[in-house]
């Protein structure tokens, strides 16, 4: 089975049924309603849900509400959540999954640590720099200019996925959910 799938083989028939029952669905599932259901489809933008007790309703949990370190639940997985919106144009019920909503956001704690040196593990190297995980579910970016020569080249000392390194926290942008890091002035 592919990682991504649409809900139900007869999706067009189900969409027509959802459209016909839309007024009742919105009445039965107002914003704030707690739901349980089953994941019936996965796409890069989120997961589709069959909502218990509402066979005509199609729920959608979007990845924009998902913490970066978590993944999409698998097709067939049982989930709980809360209704957060209604999409009249495509007759979908927006849901925030409970596991996403109750996930502790550790990023704000790093706003008070600007200037501190912390240890982390390289998770990815890209043309503009290197991503480093400095805590569970918290990653920052070291721009290429912030890598010392000893780490920037193509040597045994260079950064590579899995390597532990020390980094200085330069900035924390809570609005854009980004941490800027430097590996300069850290011992290697």
C-alpha positions, -999 to 999 in steps of 0.1 A, spaced: 0 0 0 12 35 -8 20 59 20 -7 82 6 -43 73 -3 -77 89 -8 -105 79 15 -127 51 2 -127 36 -33 -161 51 -40 -150 86 -29 -172 104 -55 -204 86 -42 -194 93 -6 -188 130 -15 -223 133 -29 -237 117 3 -217 141 25 -230 170 5 -266 159 9 -261 155 47 -240 186 52 -266 207 72 -272 178 96 -234 171 99 -227 208 109 -256 207 134 -244 174 149 -207 184 150 -204 220 161 -170 236 166 -156 223 199 -172 189 197 -149 160 208 -148 132 182 -134 97 178 -129 80 145 -107 61 122 -81 73 97 -95 64 62 -70 82 40 -36 100 40 -23 128 19 7 151 23 -16 178 35 -33 156 63 -54 127 71 -91 120 64 -113 106 92 -145 86 93 -161 101 124 -179 77 148 -217 82 148 -216 104 117 -213 80 87 -218 108 62 -192 131 77 -157 133 64 -131 147 88 -98 163 79 -68 168 102 -44 191 84 -6 189 88 -5 226 96 -18 217 130 7 189 135 39 194 155 69 190 133 83 161 151 52 140 149 39 121 119 6 114 103 -13 85 118 -17 54 96 -48 44 77 -69 23 101 -56 39 132 -82 51 158 -79 87 168 -96 113 190 -98 150 184 -119 182 184 -139 199 156 -122 232 148 -138 243 115 -164 234 88 -156 237 51 -188 243 32 -172 242 -2 -161 206 1 -182 194 30 -154 185 54 -152 188 91 -118 201 103 -103 183 133 -73 188 155 -61 155 167 -57 152 205 -22 139 202 -13 170 183 -31 194 206 -16 179 238 19 178 225 41 201 246 57 229 227 93 232 239 103 260 215 93 289 238 117 276 265 146 283 242 137 320 238 153 325 272 185 306 262 198 329 235 236 330 237 239 296 255 258 267 241 239 234 239 247 200 226 227 186 197 226 160 169 228 168 132 196 156 115 200 169 80 225 188 58 211 211 30 227 236 7 221 265 30 233 248 62 228 221 87 198 212 109 205 202 145 181 187 170 188 204 203 158 188 223 129 165 216 110 180 188 132 212 187 155 217 157 175 247 147 195 257 116 232 265 113 237 286 82 269 276 63 285 309 73 281 299 110 300 266 106 337 268 115 361 257 87 369 224 106 332 214 102 324 229 68 347 209 45 345 174 32 366 158 59 361 133 87 355 163 110 327 177 88 291 177 98 271 146 88 238 132 99 239 117 134 270 136 145 268 153 179 280 189 180 279 219 203 260 249 191 253 284 203 217 296 202 217 329 182 180 337 178 145 322 184 117 333 162 85 321 179 62 335 152 80 317 124 89 287 146 127 289 138 159 287 158 191 301 144 223 284 156 260 288 153 288 263 156 315 290 157 333 296 190 323 261 201 351 236 208 356 206 185 
